[in-house]
Amino acid sequence: MSNDVRQFTVSPDDDGIRLDRWFKRHMEDVSFNIVSRWARTGQLRVDGARATPADRLAAGQVLRLPSPEAPKPASTPRPKRARPELSAEQTELAESMVIHKDAAAIVLNKPPGLATQGGTKTFEHVDGLLDALQYDAEGRPKLVHRLDKDTSGALLVARSAKAAAFFSKSFSGRTAKKIYWALVVGVPDIADGFIDLPIGKQPGTGGEKMQVDEKEGQPARTRYRMIERAGNTGAWVELQPFTGRTHQLRVHMAAIGHPIVGDGKYGGPEAFLTGGVSRKMHLHSRRLRIDHPDGGKIDITAELPSHFAESMKTMGFDLALGETTAFEDRPPLTRDELKSQARAHAKSVRKERRGERRGRAESNSDRAEASRSSKPIGKPRAPAGRGAEGPRGGIGPRTGGPAGRSGAGPRSGGPGGRSGSSGPRTGGPAGRGGGRSR
């Protein structure tokens, strides 16, 4: 293999796309396996650093590739599959779905029963109709998110690669806000609630069906609000997903015992109501709000499909009640966040209690100090002329001359004066007094 390398500068139109998508867009002859091998061996670099196929590119970055590999002798170029030309009916269908169009985006009101993308035995889908919506743009519009086949409502497509990268970041970063309307079986006990249940693939379904999986599921969070109820039969609810798991809203509502009307996949036979209510799925992407690449926001509302509107009338719901739709910009706290908050609160309470105990201890200390300072300093003297209580006047200080003696009383006499053992000496040189005389 040659040591020659090639370098390419990422254009503004490719800002934000994955590295493997860049190859698919600009070098279709380089397969994903080749890109992966280049990445593993360090031959694929972005701004000098090793890169992986999943890395996202930024405008102005320099992409370094190894020299092209010599084609295998037996290989033949794979013919590029041409897109089938759309019929007049398909073009009309595509154009009838448009509810918003600007330089960067088109918003469609997708009807129920039309898949977003093709797949096994799926030939009619939104992606196949996008050629009809190119208008004056250089390329066909690009999908940036999806709706389930039987879910109706607002679906955004980007009109350029740059816009697609911008909108994709908004959806993956959860800055795009979506409100869904649904009719559910029964009436939730909590009118305004939050569902925090992880979701994973159900084994044995080939990934076609999801389930609540507390051990291995991915985090999934949904806020719901009941707008109106029809007795105990059903309710009209507003749903706002804070994550984007496959079939999230359907799985969550079935998990709390209120499957979406018409969703037999997750609700079983109980998901179908009688009395003229349609058997189609009643889940509709009502409103979409997302930042626009040129500033401002796209905030669009999609009208209900006919079967949903008819069921609303049949169940006696008032559409005007749904006009109070409001986005929750901050999701409710998770269980871990609530536990952390509770621990912080308990810590602050303990700290306050320690402060109260310390304050009481200091107050008691101050009172004790004040009590000690109010008492006389030293011990009281015995009265003059009399010894103190106890033997030999044992509590008075000496105040006499050198020769004056008493047992413990004050000495106040002359050189030869003596007093008894209890009384103070107060006389002249020969004088005696006190409690006892000699």
Solvent accessible surface area in square Angstrom, and as a share of the most:
residue,aa,sasa,rsa
1,M,156,0.70
2,S,61,0.39
3,N,149,0.76
4,D,99,0.51
5,V,79,0.45
6,R,63,0.23
7,Q,119,0.53
8,F,70,0.29
9,T,93,0.54
10,V,2,0.01
11,S,47,0.30
12,P,84,0.53
13,D,80,0.42
14,D,4,0.02
15,D,45,0.23
16,G,3,0.03
17,I,13,0.07
18,R,84,0.31
19,L,0,0.00
20,D,25,0.13
21,R,121,0.44
22,W,12,0.04
23,F,2,0.01
24,K,128,0.54
25,R,88,0.32
26,H,93,0.41
27,M,25,0.11
28,E,106,0.47
29,D,128,0.66
30,V,22,0.13
31,S,53,0.34
32,F,117,0.49
33,N,111,0.57
34,I,39,0.20
35,V,1,0.01
36,S,20,0.13
37,R,89,0.33
38,W,4,0.01
39,A,11,0.09
40,R,165,0.60
41,T,84,0.49
42,G,8,0.07
43,Q,53,0.24
44,L,0,0.00
45,R,59,0.22
46,V,17,0.10
47,D,90,0.47
48,G,52,0.50
49,A,60,0.46
50,R,141,0.51
51,A,4,0.03
52,T,70,0.41
53,P,21,0.13
54,A,55,0.43
55,D,58,0.30
56,R,131,0.48
57,L,4,0.02
58,A,42,0.33
59,A,48,0.37
60,G,51,0.49
61,Q,47,0.21
62,V,56,0.32
63,L,0,0.00
64,R,83,0.30
65,L,0,0.00
66,P,8,0.05
67,S,12,0.07
68,P,90,0.56
69,E,66,0.30
70,A,91,0.71
71,P,115,0.72
72,K,157,0.67
73,P,142,0.89
74,A,97,0.75
75,S,62,0.40
76,T,111,0.65
77,P,127,0.80
78,R,214,0.78
79,P,118,0.74
80,K,164,0.69
81,R,224,0.82
82,A,87,0.67
83,R,141,0.51
84,P,110,0.69
85,E,169,0.76
86,L,36,0.18
87,S,48,0.31
88,A,81,0.63
89,E,126,0.56
90,Q,48,0.21
91,T,43,0.25
92,E,119,0.53
93,L,67,0.34
94,A,0,0.00
95,E,87,0.39
96,S,80,0.52
97,M,7,0.03
98,V,38,0.22
99,I,62,0.32
100,H,51,0.23
101,K,98,0.42
102,D,40,0.21
103,A,87,0.67
104,A,9,0.07
105,A,0,0.00
106,I,0,0.00
107,V,0,0.00
108,L,0,0.00
109,N,35,0.18
110,K,0,0.00
111,P,45,0.28
112,P,35,0.22
113,G,40,0.38
114,L,15,0.08
115,A,10,0.08
116,T,5,0.03
117,Q,82,0.36
118,G,41,0.39
119,G,49,0.47
120,T,125,0.73
121,K,179,0.76
122,T,37,0.22
123,F,172,0.71
124,E,95,0.43
125,H,32,0.14
126,V,1,0.00
127,D,36,0.19
128,G,25,0.24
129,L,3,0.01
130,L,1,0.00
131,D,49,0.25
132,A,20,0.15
133,L,0,0.00
134,Q,59,0.26
135,Y,97,0.37
136,D,129,0.67
137,A,26,0.20
138,E,177,0.79
139,G,29,0.28
140,R,41,0.15
141,P,2,0.01
142,K,64,0.27
143,L,37,0.18
144,V,22,0.13
145,H,21,0.09
146,R,168,0.61
147,L,12,0.06
148,D,42,0.22
149,K,110,0.46
150,D,67,0.35
151,T,3,0.02
152,S,3,0.02
153,G,0,0.00
154,A,1,0.01
155,L,0,0.00
156,L,0,0.00
157,V,0,0.00
158,A,0,0.00
159,R,20,0.07
160,S,44,0.29
161,A,14,0.11
162,K,108,0.46
163,A,4,0.03
164,A,13,0.10
165,A,8,0.06
166,F,70,0.29
167,F,0,0.00
168,S,34,0.22
169,K,105,0.45
170,S,9,0.06
171,F,21,0.09
172,S,80,0.52
173,G,48,0.46
174,R,107,0.39
175,T,78,0.45
176,A,12,0.10
177,K,31,0.13
178,K,39,0.17
179,I,0,0.00
180,Y,15,0.06
181,W,1,0.00
182,A,0,0.00
183,L,0,0.00
184,V,0,0.00
185,V,28,0.16
186,G,15,0.15
187,V,25,0.14
188,P,7,0.04
189,D,147,0.76
190,I,111,0.56
191,A,51,0.40
192,D,80,0.41
193,G,13,0.12
194,F,56,0.23
195,I,9,0.04
196,D,35,0.18
197,L,40,0.20
198,P,17,0.11
199,I,2,0.01
200,G,12,0.11
201,K,136,0.58
202,Q,53,0.23
203,P,110,0.69
204,G,87,0.83
205,T,41,0.24
206,G,75,0.72
207,G,26,0.25
208,E,117,0.52
209,K,55,0.23
210,M,18,0.08
211,Q,54,0.24
212,V,50,0.29
213,D,30,0.16
214,E,107,0.48
215,K,192,0.81
216,E,151,0.68
217,G,18,0.17
218,Q,104,0.46
219,P,86,0.54
220,A,0,0.00
221,R,37,0.13
222,T,0,0.00
223,R,21,0.08
224,Y,12,0.05
225,R,54,0.20
226,M,37,0.17
227,I,23,0.12
228,E,43,0.19
229,R,117,0.43
230,A,23,0.18
231,G,50,0.49
232,N,123,0.63
233,T,77,0.45
234,G,0,0.00
235,A,0,0.00
236,W,0,0.00
237,V,0,0.00
238,E,0,0.00
239,L,0,0.00
240,Q,1,0.01
241,P,24,0.15
242,F,24,0.10
243,T,22,0.13
244,G,49,0.47
245,R,64,0.23
246,T,72,0.42
247,H,31,0.14
248,Q,7,0.03
249,L,12,0.06
250,R,20,0.07
251,V,7,0.04
252,H,0,0.00
253,M,0,0.00
254,A,28,0.22
255,A,50,0.39
256,I,58,0.30
257,G,51,0.49
258,H,29,0.13
259,P,14,0.09
260,I,0,0.00
261,V,0,0.00
262,G,12,0.12
263,D,3,0.02
264,G,30,0.29
265,K,84,0.36
266,Y,33,0.12
267,G,13,0.12
268,G,25,0.24
269,P,113,0.71
270,E,118,0.53
271,A,0,0.00
272,F,56,0.23
273,L,26,0.13
274,T,127,0.74
275,G,65,0.62
276,G,71,0.68
277,V,14,0.08
278,S,32,0.21
279,R,164,0.60
280,K,117,0.50
281,M,12,0.05
282,H,0,0.00
283,L,7,0.03
284,H,0,0.00
285,S,0,0.00
286,R,23,0.08
287,R,51,0.18
288,L,1,0.00
289,R,52,0.19
290,I,1,0.01
291,D,50,0.26
292,H,24,0.11
293,P,45,0.28
294,D,115,0.59
295,G,50,0.48
296,G,59,0.56
297,K,124,0.53
298,I,8,0.04
299,D,71,0.37
300,I,31,0.16
301,T,62,0.36
302,A,0,0.00
303,E,117,0.52
304,L,25,0.13
305,P,23,0.15
306,S,92,0.60
307,H,20,0.09
308,F,1,0.00
309,A,29,0.23
310,E,99,0.44
311,S,2,0.01
312,M,3,0.01
313,K,150,0.63
314,T,71,0.41
315,M,27,0.12
316,G,56,0.54
317,F,17,0.07
318,D,71,0.37
319,L,84,0.42
320,A,65,0.50
321,L,79,0.39
322,G,2,0.02
323,E,117,0.52
324,T,96,0.56
325,T,22,0.13
326,A,62,0.48
327,F,27,0.11
328,E,69,0.31
329,D,97,0.50
330,R,167,0.61
331,P,43,0.27
332,P,52,0.32
333,L,46,0.23
334,T,31,0.18
335,R,136,0.49
336,D,106,0.55
337,E,79,0.35
338,L,90,0.45
339,K,122,0.52
340,S,55,0.36
341,Q,106,0.47
342,A,61,0.47
343,R,154,0.56
344,A,63,0.49
345,H,122,0.54
346,A,41,0.32
347,K,131,0.55
348,S,50,0.32
349,V,43,0.24
350,R,127,0.46
351,K,135,0.57
352,E,113,0.51
353,R,141,0.51
354,R,109,0.40
355,G,32,0.31
356,E,105,0.47
357,R,129,0.47
358,R,141,0.52
359,G,36,0.35
360,R,141,0.52
361,A,60,0.47
362,E,101,0.45
363,S,45,0.29
364,N,78,0.40
365,S,66,0.42
366,D,95,0.49
367,R,146,0.53
368,A,44,0.34
369,E,95,0.43
370,A,61,0.48
371,S,58,0.38
372,R,145,0.53
373,S,88,0.57
374,S,92,0.59
375,K,135,0.57
376,P,124,0.78
377,I,178,0.91
378,G,62,0.60
379,K,182,0.77
380,P,111,0.70
381,R,181,0.66
382,A,23,0.18
383,P,85,0.53
384,A,99,0.76
385,G,48,0.46
386,R,137,0.50
387,G,11,0.11
388,A,10,0.08
389,E,139,0.62
390,G,48,0.46
391,P,123,0.77
392,R,140,0.51
393,G,1,0.01
394,G,49,0.47
395,I,97,0.49
396,G,14,0.14
397,P,63,0.40
398,R,175,0.64
399,T,86,0.50
400,G,26,0.25
401,G,25,0.24
402,P,127,0.80
403,A,37,0.29
404,G,0,0.00
405,R,137,0.50
406,S,26,0.17
407,G,36,0.34
408,A,29,0.22
409,G,4,0.04
410,P,36,0.23
411,R,19,0.07
412,S,58,0.37
413,G,9,0.08
414,G,19,0.18
415,P,92,0.58
416,G,51,0.49
417,G,0,0.00
418,R,107,0.39
419,S,15,0.10
420,G,6,0.06
421,S,14,0.09
422,S,32,0.20
423,G,0,0.00
424,P,7,0.04
425,R,0,0.00
426,T,98,0.57
427,G,34,0.33
428,G,39,0.38
429,P,93,0.58
430,A,93,0.72
431,G,27,0.26
432,R,132,0.48
433,G,31,0.29
434,G,36,0.35
435,G,58,0.56
436,R,137,0.50
437,S,91,0.59
438,R,190,0.69
